[in-house]
């Protein structure tokens, strides 16, 4: 019985040390990397070939982002994404003032491996402008 408690404590400690597990969407292929750090807990941003999601809610179509459609992309900022991220940042800042939960601007970006670099830069620039400057790119094990 004692050994099961020790194993349970070890597993709980391991899970808490490595943050949350990332879910894998069926149409998303993450890029491979040899070196990895463990992901910190943060807002989840998923970029597939078709859509950008924030916390599993669709925000913008990638077709509009790729072709810089004027109401969607303005000066390298994805406007619908900025609005959603800024709303989350304001909520987090209110929680910091009210409950003392520190807002560190952490966001986990899970982008398809075929995403063009220029489009990834637009997304990262939008995250930074919306005060989510602590960015983590999710990758798959090689």
N, C-alpha and C positions, 0 to 999 in steps of 0.2 A: 504494500500500500504506500509506503514512504517513497519508494522509487517512482511510482506514478505521479506523486505530487512534485517530486524533483523534476521529472520530465515535463510536466505541465508548466512549472515555473520557468524552466529553460525556454520552452516554446513561446511563452508569453513575453519573456524578456527579449528574445530574438525578434519577435514581431514588432514590439514597441521600439526597438533600436533601429529597425529598417523602415519605419513608416508604413504606409498602407500599400497593399498590393494593387498593381495596375491591371485593369481589365483589358482584354484584347478584343477589339471590334473585328467582325468578320471580314470587312472590306478594307481593312487597314493593314499595310505591311510596313512595319517599322524598319529603319535602317539598322544594319549590323555594326557592332563596335567590339573591339577587343578589350578595351578598358572601360570599366563602368564604376560609377559611384552609386550608392543607394539613394533613391529618390526621397526627398523630403515631402511632407504633406503640403499640398497647395491646391489652388484652383486647377481644374482639369480642362485643358483646351485640346480638342482633337481636330486635326485637319486631314480630311480624306480627299480623294480626287474630285468629289462633287460638292462637299459642304464643309463649313467650319462649325463646330459645336463647342459650346461652353457648358460644362456640367450636363452633358447629354441633351442640351437644347440647341436646335439649329439657329445659327446667327446670320450667316451669309453664304451665298453660293460661290464656289471657287471660280466658276466661269466669269463672274463679274469682277473678281479680284484679279484674275490672270489678265484680263483685257482692260483693266483700269477704268471700269465704268464710272463716269463722273459723280453720280450721287453716292456710289458705294465706296470708291477710293478717291481720296482727296489728298494730294501732296504726300503720297506714300502711306497714308493712314487709312485703314479699313474702318470706315465710320460706324457701321452697325456693331462691329466687334468692340470698338472703342467705347461706345455707349453702354454696352452690357458690362464690360470690364470695369468701367468707371463706376457704374452702379454697385458692383460687388465691392469695389475699393471703398466707396462711401459707407456701405454697410459695415465693412470690417473696421473702418476708422471709428464709427459710432460704437461698435462693440468694444474697441480698445478703450475709449473714454469711459464707457459705462461699466464694463466688467474687468478691465485691465488685461484683456487678451491681446497680446502684442500682434500688430499687423506688420509682417515683414515683406509683403509684396511678392510672395512665392507663387509661381505658376508652373505647372507641368505641361509641356507642349508635346503632344503625340502627333507627329506629322508623318504622312505617307512617305516612303523612301523615294518615290518618284517626283516629289514636289520640287519645283525649280527653286534655286537659291534666291533669286530676286523676289519670289513670292513669300518665301520663308522670312526674308528680311522685312517685308511689309508687315507681316504678322508680328514679328518680334518688335519692330518699331512701334506698332500699335500698343503692344503690351507695355512697353516702357513708358509711353506717353500716358497710359492709364494707371500709372504708378505700380505696375507689376514688373519691376526691374530684376527681380530675383528669379530668373528663368532656368528651368531644367528641361533638357531635351531627352525624351524617352527613347531608348534603343532596345533592340533585341540581342540576346546572347548569340555569339557566333559559334 
